[in-house]
């Protein structure tokens, strides 16, 4: 059961990373945004929109990779603590 939960969380996290990045190619909802939230437009690419006008704007892909690596590292440490607490 723990493995199924872990795989489900990994898939959910991958979809979130994909939506935040510039590689989201799906228009699954209307221009009003997901669940009516205008910030969550159908085109994704949230990170590039947030970095627009800052000195980091040309490095949006590098920021995305570094942030993703950091987040995955922290989640792995948290998952290890949760699994060790069960035993």
C-alpha positions as CSV (number, residue, x, y, z in Angstrom):
1,X,0.0,0.0,0.0
2,X,2.9,2.4,0.8
3,X,4.3,1.8,-2.6
4,X,1.0,2.7,-4.4
5,X,0.8,5.9,-2.4
6,X,4.4,6.8,-3.2
7,X,3.9,6.2,-6.9
8,X,0.7,8.2,-6.9
9,X,2.4,11.1,-5.2
10,X,5.3,10.9,-7.6
11,X,3.0,11.0,-10.7
12,X,1.1,13.9,-9.2
13,X,4.3,15.8,-8.5
14,X,5.5,15.1,-12.1
15,X,2.3,16.6,-13.5
16,X,2.6,19.7,-11.3
17,X,6.3,20.1,-12.4
18,X,5.2,19.8,-16.0
19,X,2.5,22.4,-15.6
20,X,4.8,24.9,-14.0
21,X,7.4,24.4,-16.7
22,X,7.3,25.6,-20.3
23,X,6.8,22.1,-21.5
24,X,3.0,21.9,-20.8
25,X,1.3,21.3,-24.1
26,X,-2.3,20.6,-23.1
27,X,-5.2,23.0,-23.0
28,X,-7.5,21.0,-20.8
29,X,-9.5,24.0,-19.4
30,X,-10.7,27.4,-20.6
31,X,-9.1,30.8,-20.5
32,X,-10.7,31.6,-17.2
33,X,-8.3,29.2,-15.6
34,X,-8.5,25.9,-13.7
35,X,-11.5,25.9,-11.3
36,X,-12.0,29.6,-12.1
37,X,-8.5,30.6,-10.8
38,X,-7.1,33.0,-13.4
39,X,-3.6,32.4,-12.3
40,X,-3.8,28.7,-13.5
41,X,-4.2,29.4,-17.2
42,X,-4.4,26.5,-19.6
43,X,-0.9,27.1,-21.1
44,X,1.1,26.4,-18.0
45,X,4.5,28.1,-17.9
46,X,3.9,29.7,-14.5
47,X,7.6,30.0,-13.7
48,X,8.4,32.1,-16.8
49,X,5.5,34.5,-16.0
50,X,6.7,34.9,-12.4
51,X,10.3,35.6,-13.5
52,X,9.4,38.1,-16.2
53,X,11.0,41.4,-15.5
54,X,13.6,40.0,-13.0
55,X,17.3,39.3,-13.6
56,X,16.6,35.6,-13.5
57,X,14.2,35.7,-16.5
58,X,16.8,34.4,-19.0
59,X,17.5,31.5,-16.7
60,X,14.0,30.2,-16.1
61,X,14.8,26.7,-17.2
62,X,17.8,26.6,-14.9
63,X,15.8,27.9,-12.0
64,X,13.1,25.3,-12.8
65,X,15.7,22.4,-12.8
66,X,17.4,23.6,-9.6
67,X,14.1,24.1,-7.8
68,X,12.8,20.7,-8.9
69,X,16.0,19.0,-7.7
70,X,15.8,20.7,-4.4
71,X,12.1,19.9,-3.9
72,X,12.6,16.2,-4.9
73,X,15.5,16.0,-2.5
74,X,13.5,17.3,0.4
75,X,10.5,15.1,-0.5
76,X,12.8,12.0,-0.6
77,X,14.2,12.9,2.9
78,X,10.6,13.4,4.2
79,X,9.5,10.1,2.6
80,X,12.4,8.3,4.2
81,X,11.5,9.6,7.6
82,X,7.8,8.6,7.1
83,X,8.8,5.1,6.0
84,X,11.2,4.6,8.9
85,X,8.6,5.8,11.4
86,X,6.3,3.0,10.3
87,X,8.9,0.2,11.1
